[in-house]
Amino acid sequence: MKIKLLVFLLFIFLTTAIRAQNLISLPPNIAPEDRICFAMYTVHEKTVKLNAQFYPIKNFEPFEASLEIQENGKWVKRADARIQYPGYTSLFRIENWDDTKEVKYRVVHNNKAFYEGIIRKNPTHKDNFVLAALTCNSIYPQHGGDIPRTDIVENLKKIQPDLLFFSGDQVYDHSQHYLYWLKFGKDFEAIIRNTPTICIVDDHDVGQGNIWGADGKQTETRSGISGGYYMPVDYVKEVERAQTSHLPDPYDPTPIEQGIGVYYTDLKWGGISFAILEDRKFKSGLLDLPKYAPDIFPNGTKDAIFDATVDTRKLDIPNAKLLGDRQLKFLEDWTTDWENAEMKTVLTQTVFAMVNNYTGKHDREIIADFDTNGWPQTGRNKALAVIRKSFSLMIGGDQHLATFVKHGVDNFGDAGYSFVTPAIANYWMRWWDPKKPGANRAKNAPYYTGDFLDGFQNKITVEAVGNPSAEQIKEGGKLSTRVAGFGVIKYNKPKRTITFECWERNVDITDPNQKQYKGWPITISQFDNYSPREYFELPTLQLSKENQVVTVLKSSTREVVSSVRIKGFKYQPKVLALGSYTIEIGEGNTPFKIFNVEGKLENKKKLEIKI
């Protein structure tokens, strides 16, 4: 009986390995006219950046390509670029771009290969802006990784999003990024070739199961616990060049250790301003944990804790970093930049909390998972305290578990909302299944919603979770059986509302009879991202011009407390502490200023301001 079982398991293993290998095989005898695989682009502040991905260049074929734009029915060359090796990518740049028109482009190689697409016009004219968000493109055949992505692509074609966001783990093979990246591109090229696309890098992309980037130092093991990158630096550079070089120029391009680059930046498109973060590149490693908590780690560092008696507050190591000083400075500067922007969003690799307590299998509760952005706690709170200043929501991935959460720093609900999208294909499942129901949850809401302290004692208010059900745990079959899917975020600019949709795989999302994951859709106001339960009021502002930018600063330090483009003519700012504040109204270097404004529990004072 045991022998039969072993033979069966060996058969399954070999079959899976063969199927996985077939997924990454290059097409045989790629013809010169098929040398271009796919392309991704962004348009930001009148600059186009487009990255073309090639199959391997053969023999004496040139390592140059060109980008042409169709003008008056004719193709006109606008840029040339070298094909970079390793990775076979070429980055094109066109400045002084007229983003009020939709135009056709084509990448040309060797006068034989032509790859066409559309550069969209800036959708500033649209009242409704649509963002599609995807994450975790698993390759494992036994869990649906070999099922075509056709259902996702066809759904996206129907809704025609204004922007795509791939939040990481586009590639799951840990040693062959290039081959799997080609497959990712072919799977999604029908939508990305014609749609501006934000793509960022996470741990699996750079060949690690987890990563604590630690400013780019080298780590000796793939576990990455000590902090840093395991793969050769040229491998890491190739990954980031392929996936992120088409993003707008980085805020501060200074490389980190080993010469690894950075890509954190912002993108303005359609009246929405997006901050694009690298939330793990500067994150501290775990080597200091035994030093500060020897009773918890008597035998060295671990990346997770399963002992419910551990006081995880001890694990908030002094000076441990999450985003790092450079990204925090970027977020502070971005907070008050409202040029051509009505609403803001922060795009991250994952959520700033630990919103799962079972991982892999629903058999043993995990108490603390250091791979989440719930740790380090102080670094997490610093990030949220800056992000809420701009009334920004947060969108991320990585967790393989869809969640919608309102974050708290000092008190429940005093920071913004986050939406984590489900995995494209879900190999490693997670659950949020607390033993005690959440406090202050809405009437008739599920037990797993409400106020909680996560594994690191961070304050979170859970509003929706796409937990796997007993029926959905079964392996194989359609991807909907493993809570796979994607997210759609719809911004209504006149109303300043955002609607979050969470969809399964293998459904038609335009069919009104199709249901989303339980708890979705959810609609919030932009202003809900800075709506603490406990606050003080400044005077009500009655402005002579509508939709002005209003920035509140502490009078004593000039620290920004909040900054937002208000809706309409009236606005009453909220602050978290008593004291004296300065209010600045307008944009540019000469805003209208009101000095020495006092916060009160109930402030009935009104100020009429002529701009």
ROZAPA-266288 format. One line per field, with one value per residue (C-alpha): residue number from 1; chain; x, y, z. Coordinates in steps of 0.1 Angstrom, whole numbers, m for minus. Layout:
# ROZAPA-266288
num = c(NUM/...)
chaine = c(A/...)
xx = c(X/...)
yy = c(Y/...)
zz = c(Z/...)
***
This chain:
# ROZAPA-266288
num = c(1/2/3/4/5/6/7/8/9/10/11/12/13/14/15/16/17/18/19/20/21/22/23/24/25/26/27/28/29/30/31/32/33/34/35/36/37/38/39/40/41/42/43/44/45/46/47/48/49/50/51/52/53/54/55/56/57/58/59/60/61/62/63/64/65/66/67/68/69/70/71/72/73/74/75/76/77/78/79/80/81/82/83/84/85/86/87/88/89/90/91/92/93/94/95/96/97/98/99/100/101/102/103/104/105/106/107/108/109/110/111/112/113/114/115/116/117/118/119/120/121/122/123/124/125/126/127/128/129/130/131/132/133/134/135/136/137/138/139/140/141/142/143/144/145/146/147/148/149/150/151/152/153/154/155/156/157/158/159/160/161/162/163/164/165/166/167/168/169/170/171/172/173/174/175/176/177/178/179/180/181/182/183/184/185/186/187/188/189/190/191/192/193/194/195/196/197/198/199/200/201/202/203/204/205/206/207/208/209/210/211/212/213/214/215/216/217/218/219/220/221/222/223/224/225/226/227/228/229/230/231/232/233/234/235/236/237/238/239/240/241/242/243/244/245/246/247/248/249/250/251/252/253/254/255/256/257/258/259/260/261/262/263/264/265/266/267/268/269/270/271/272/273/274/275/276/277/278/279/280/281/282/283/284/285/286/287/288/289/290/291/292/293/294/295/296/297/298/299/300/301/302/303/304/305/306/307/308/309/310/311/312/313/314/315/316/317/318/319/320/321/322/323/324/325/326/327/328/329/330/331/332/333/334/335/336/337/338/339/340/341/342/343/344/345/346/347/348/349/350/351/352/353/354/355/356/357/358/359/360/361/362/363/364/365/366/367/368/369/370/371/372/373/374/375/376/377/378/379/380/381/382/383/384/385/386/387/388/389/390/391/392/393/394/395/396/397/398/399/400/401/402/403/404/405/406/407/408/409/410/411/412/413/414/415/416/417/418/419/420/421/422/423/424/425/426/427/428/429/430/431/432/433/434/435/436/437/438/439/440/441/442/443/444/445/446/447/448/449/450/451/452/453/454/455/456/457/458/459/460/461/462/463/464/465/466/467/468/469/470/471/472/473/474/475/476/477/478/479/480/481/482/483/484/485/486/487/488/489/490/491/492/493/494/495/496/497/498/499/500/501/502/503/504/505/506/507/508/509/510/511/512/513/514/515/516/517/518/519/520/521/522/523/524/525/526/527/528/529/530/531/532/533/534/535/536/537/538/539/540/541/542/543/544/545/546/547/548/549/550/551/552/553/554/555/556/557/558/559/560/561/562/563/564/565/566/567/568/569/570/571/572/573/574/575/576/577/578/579/580/581/582/583/584/585/586/587/588/589/590/591/592/593/594/595/596/597/598/599/600/601/602/603/604/605/606/607/608/609/610/611)
chaine = c(A/A/A/A/A/A/A/A/A/A/A/A/A/A/A/A/A/A/A/A/A/A/A/A/A/A/A/A/A/A/A/A/A/A/A/A/A/A/A/A/A/A/A/A/A/A/A/A/A/A/A/A/A/A/A/A/A/A/A/A/A/A/A/A/A/A/A/A/A/A/A/A/A/A/A/A/A/A/A/A/A/A/A/A/A/A/A/A/A/A/A/A/A/A/A/A/A/A/A/A/A/A/A/A/A/A/A/A/A/A/A/A/A/A/A/A/A/A/A/A/A/A/A/A/A/A/A/A/A/A/A/A/A/A/A/A/A/A/A/A/A/A/A/A/A/A/A/A/A/A/A/A/A/A/A/A/A/A/A/A/A/A/A/A/A/A/A/A/A/A/A/A/A/A/A/A/A/A/A/A/A/A/A/A/A/A/A/A/A/A/A/A/A/A/A/A/A/A/A/A/A/A/A/A/A/A/A/A/A/A/A/A/A/A/A/A/A/A/A/A/A/A/A/A/A/A/A/A/A/A/A/A/A/A/A/A/A/A/A/A/A/A/A/A/A/A/A/A/A/A/A/A/A/A/A/A/A/A/A/A/A/A/A/A/A/A/A/A/A/A/A/A/A/A/A/A/A/A/A/A/A/A/A/A/A/A/A/A/A/A/A/A/A/A/A/A/A/A/A/A/A/A/A/A/A/A/A/A/A/A/A/A/A/A/A/A/A/A/A/A/A/A/A/A/A/A/A/A/A/A/A/A/A/A/A/A/A/A/A/A/A/A/A/A/A/A/A/A/A/A/A/A/A/A/A/A/A/A/A/A/A/A/A/A/A/A/A/A/A/A/A/A/A/A/A/A/A/A/A/A/A/A/A/A/A/A/A/A/A/A/A/A/A/A/A/A/A/A/A/A/A/A/A/A/A/A/A/A/A/A/A/A/A/A/A/A/A/A/A/A/A/A/A/A/A/A/A/A/A/A/A/A/A/A/A/A/A/A/A/A/A/A/A/A/A/A/A/A/A/A/A/A/A/A/A/A/A/A/A/A/A/A/A/A/A/A/A/A/A/A/A/A/A/A/A/A/A/A/A/A/A/A/A/A/A/A/A/A/A/A/A/A/A/A/A/A/A/A/A/A/A/A/A/A/A/A/A/A/A/A/A/A/A/A/A/A/A/A/A/A/A/A/A/A/A/A/A/A/A/A/A/A/A/A/A/A/A/A/A/A/A/A/A/A/A/A/A/A/A/A/A/A/A/A/A/A/A/A/A/A/A/A/A/A/A/A/A/A/A/A/A/A/A/A/A/A/A/A/A/A/A/A/A/A/A/A/A/A/A/A/A/A/A/A/A/A/A/A/A/A/A/A/A/A/A/A/A/A/A/A/A)
xx = c(0/28/47/15/12/48/45/13/30/60/37/20/54/68/36/35/72/67/36/55/84/61/48/82/95/104/85/107/125/113/112/129/95/83/113/93/73/54/56/45/43/33/26/34/35/39/66/61/83/78/97/98/105/123/129/166/185/200/232/240/206/210/208/189/152/131/97/74/42/15/10/m15/m16/22/47/72/103/103/130/158/170/196/184/198/214/207/170/166/147/148/135/121/114/95/92/68/41/6/m15/m48/m48/m49/m23/m9/26/48/82/104/133/156/129/113/96/67/48/18/m3/m22/m10/m42/m52/m51/m86/m88/m121/m137/m158/m151/m116/m111/m80/m76/m53/m37/m12/5/7/13/27/19/m3/m18/m35/m45/m13/m14/m50/m50/m55/m80/m109/m92/m80/m115/m131/m106/m112/m149/m144/m114/m96/m77/m47/m34/m15/4/16/42/50/44/71/72/101/131/159/145/129/134/115/85/85/80/51/35/38/22/m6/m16/m3/m38/m46/m12/m2/m30/m32/m8/6/22/42/63/86/81/100/93/102/138/141/132/102/103/125/136/156/178/190/203/229/237/223/237/204/172/152/165/160/192/180/191/191/202/204/234/231/228/198/181/189/175/143/138/148/122/94/98/120/89/77/81/116/123/120/156/176/205/213/213/240/255/244/208/185/153/120/97/80/46/23/m3/m30/m66/m67/m55/m20/m5/25/44/63/89/78/103/135/145/129/152/162/155/191/185/154/173/193/161/140/163/134/114/143/167/179/182/160/128/105/72/59/32/33/2/19/45/42/48/51/87/95/93/131/144/154/141/128/99/98/131/139/141/106/91/106/91/57/59/68/41/15/12/17/m19/m11/m35/m48/m82/m76/m46/m37/m7/3/23/35/14/m7/5/m8/m10/m45/m41/m38/m36/m12/m7/m31/m58/m42/m20/m26/2/7/33/44/74/69/39/41/27/63/82/54/70/80/45/30/53/42/5/9/23/0/m32/m21/m31/m64/m49/m63/m38/m39/m16/m13/10/m12/m33/m62/m85/m90/m105/m92/m92/m59/m52/m20/m28/m65/m88/m97/m73/m56/m67/m82/m64/m75/m55/m66/m69/m42/m43/m36/m36/m11/m5/m38/m43/m73/m84/m102/m100/m111/m130/m154/m143/m154/m177/m186/m216/m250/m252/m216/m194/m176/m142/m150/m147/m118/m89/m53/m33/m4/19/m7/m14/m49/m70/m107/m116/m145/m143/m122/m123/m117/m115/m146/m146/m158/m131/m102/m103/m74/m75/m104/m113/m93/m124/m120/m90/m103/m83/m93/m85/m97/m113/m113/m136/m130/m159/m142/m172/m185/m150/m160/m141/m158/m138/m148/m134/m140/m135/m119/m140/m170/m183/m180/m203/m232/m254/m263/m226/m217/m184/m166/m186/m184/m178/m185/m175/m178/m161/m155/m121/m124/m129/m92/m87/m118/m106/m133/m117/m107/m107/m122/m107/m130/m152/m138/m162/m141/m149/m134/m143/m121/m91/m61/m63/m31/m30/3/14/22/52/70/55/49/21/m10/m31/m34/m64/m81/m115/m148/m168/m166/m169/m145/m139/m104/m100/m68/m58/m45/m52/m29/m22/m24/m17/m40/m28/m52/m42/m13/21/45/21/m10/m34/m24/m44/m22/m28/m60/m70/m85/m116/m138/m166/m157/m186/m164/m167/m141/m150/m120/m118/m92)
yy = c(0/24/15/23/56/65/56/78/107/104/104/135/152/143/153/187/193/185/207/236/232/233/267/284/269/295/292/271/289/324/342/377/392/379/391/416/399/428/464/484/522/551/588/613/651/651/623/589/560/527/495/469/433/411/374/365/384/359/358/392/408/444/454/485/493/523/537/551/571/573/609/617/581/577/562/587/576/595/576/550/527/500/466/459/426/405/406/420/451/486/517/545/581/609/643/672/646/659/637/652/628/590/578/545/534/507/493/483/459/452/465/431/430/454/456/479/494/525/553/566/602/615/608/641/647/616/618/582/568/530/512/475/459/424/405/371/354/319/293/261/239/219/251/266/284/269/280/308/343/348/354/383/398/396/412/440/446/450/476/493/505/538/523/488/480/448/450/423/386/386/359/329/310/319/314/321/355/361/331/336/373/366/343/370/395/372/363/400/417/421/447/461/470/496/507/526/501/504/473/469/442/419/390/362/384/387/350/350/336/367/398/424/446/463/490/464/445/409/381/346/326/327/330/366/368/387/413/420/403/367/366/381/418/416/394/419/447/428/421/458/470/447/454/490/510/524/541/578/588/580/607/602/579/574/536/516/490/468/494/483/510/524/532/548/577/593/591/616/603/612/637/610/612/578/574/542/527/500/490/462/476/495/473/461/425/403/398/421/403/380/409/428/398/370/353/351/340/320/299/327/346/333/348/339/333/307/310/329/338/360/398/410/446/436/431/467/471/507/523/493/507/499/525/541/578/584/572/590/622/615/609/642/661/643/652/688/684/687/700/684/660/657/625/605/568/550/518/493/457/448/460/479/454/416/407/370/345/312/306/278/255/263/241/263/299/323/350/372/372/394/393/416/453/451/449/469/487/521/521/511/539/564/554/556/589/604/587/599/635/635/616/587/552/523/495/464/427/398/383/359/371/400/424/459/476/510/515/531/546/560/552/529/545/575/566/556/526/498/473/441/423/385/365/360/323/311/285/296/304/325/332/359/339/355/336/365/387/422/451/479/460/470/454/419/421/389/381/386/423/452/465/442/443/424/401/430/448/473/488/477/479/450/456/428/396/371/341/306/286/248/244/267/249/219/218/220/229/265/291/304/274/289/325/338/370/407/441/470/505/531/568/592/625/649/631/623/587/555/521/489/457/423/397/359/343/328/351/379/410/429/404/420/385/378/384/396/382/386/421/438/462/489/527/553/590/604/622/590/584/611/608/599/589/614/648/686/711/742/769/763/779/795/801/823/798/761/730/748/730/734/726/726/730/731/767/759/735/740/703/694/679/675/686/680/695/702/696/727/760/749/729/724/708/682/679/652/674/708/736/764/758/776/772/777/779/776/762/774/795/822/806/826/820/821/821/810/791/771/736/730/700/719/748/770/798/805/823/838/838/857/841)
zz = c(0/9/m23/m44/m25/m32/m69/m71/m54/m77/m107/m95/m89/m123/m141/m123/m131/m168/m170/m152/m176/m206/m193/m196/m228/m254/m287/m310/m339/m331/m365/m368/m374/m340/m320/m299/m271/m255/m242/m212/m208/m186/m194/m166/m169/m206/m207/m223/m210/m229/m222/m249/m241/m266/m271/m273/m300/m324/m344/m360/m353/m341/m304/m313/m318/m325/m314/m340/m337/m363/m374/m402/m413/m415/m391/m377/m357/m323/m303/m305/m278/m271/m262/m227/m217/m197/m201/m236/m228/m245/m228/m249/m238/m255/m238/m245/m253/m262/m238/m251/m280/m284/m308/m322/m315/m328/m317/m346/m347/m376/m400/m396/m362/m356/m323/m323/m295/m284/m261/m245/m240/m205/m191/m172/m190/m174/m143/m135/m134/m133/m119/m122/m96/m97/m77/m73/m106/m93/m117/m98/m121/m93/m81/m113/m123/m158/m164/m190/m178/m206/m182/m166/m198/m214/m183/m184/m221/m213/m186/m203/m172/m173/m155/m146/m114/m109/m72/m74/m77/m115/m116/m92/m105/m83/m107/m142/m141/m178/m191/m167/m174/m211/m202/m180/m208/m233/m209/m204/m235/m250/m223/m213/m248/m249/m213/m190/m166/m132/m123/m92/m78/m48/m32/m56/m86/m72/m64/m27/m8/15/15/40/16/43/18/m7/12/2/22/23/22/2/34/36/73/79/54/18/m16/m22/m60/m79/m83/m121/m116/m94/m117/m147/m128/m119/m154/m170/m146/m135/m159/m178/m146/m141/m131/m94/m68/m58/m81/m58/m58/m26/m17/m44/m69/m69/m82/m68/m85/m59/m75/m83/m114/m122/m146/m151/m122/m97/m81/m73/m50/m60/m30/m25/9/14/m2/28/54/82/86/116/130/160/172/196/209/220/228/240/259/227/204/226/195/169/146/131/105/123/159/167/205/217/250/234/240/204/215/226/189/179/176/181/148/127/94/72/44/54/56/19/11/41/28/m7/9/28/m3/m23/3/m7/m45/m58/m92/m117/m90/m73/m53/m42/m38/m24/m42/m22/m23/7/35/66/90/97/85/85/113/94/66/42/61/86/113/135/143/134/160/143/107/101/63/67/70/105/116/126/144/148/111/102/122/107/72/80/98/67/42/60/56/20/25/5/3/m1/m26/m24/m29/m18/9/m13/8/m2/27/32/64/81/99/133/146/181/180/159/126/128/95/60/42/25/m1/m8/m39/m43/m61/m98/m91/m55/m44/m8/10/41/64/88/114/148/179/192/172/164/186/173/141/121/127/113/101/101/133/116/110/135/157/163/175/149/157/164/185/157/156/126/117/94/70/45/40/11/33/17/26/31/m4/m18/m2/m25/m49/m87/m109/m117/m99/m81/m59/m42/m37/m67/m85/m89/m79/m96/m81/m94/m86/m90/m92/m90/m59/m45/m38/m44/m50/m44/m63/m55/m82/m85/m116/m143/m141/m163/m142/m165/m158/m131/m118/m109/m73/m59/m29/3/17/m16/m33/m8/m14/7/5/m2/31/50/48/74/95/131/156/181/168/172/148/132/120/90/58/33/2/m28/m52/m53/m51/m36/m20/18/39/76/95/131/138/160/137/102/101/77/94/63/27/4/m26/m11/m28/m33/m14/23/44/81/88/115/137/162/190/206/197/173/135/102/73/38/9/m28/m47/m57/m37/m25/m9/12/49/81/113/149/144/175/175/196/205/188/167/155/141/104/82/49/26/m7/m29)
***
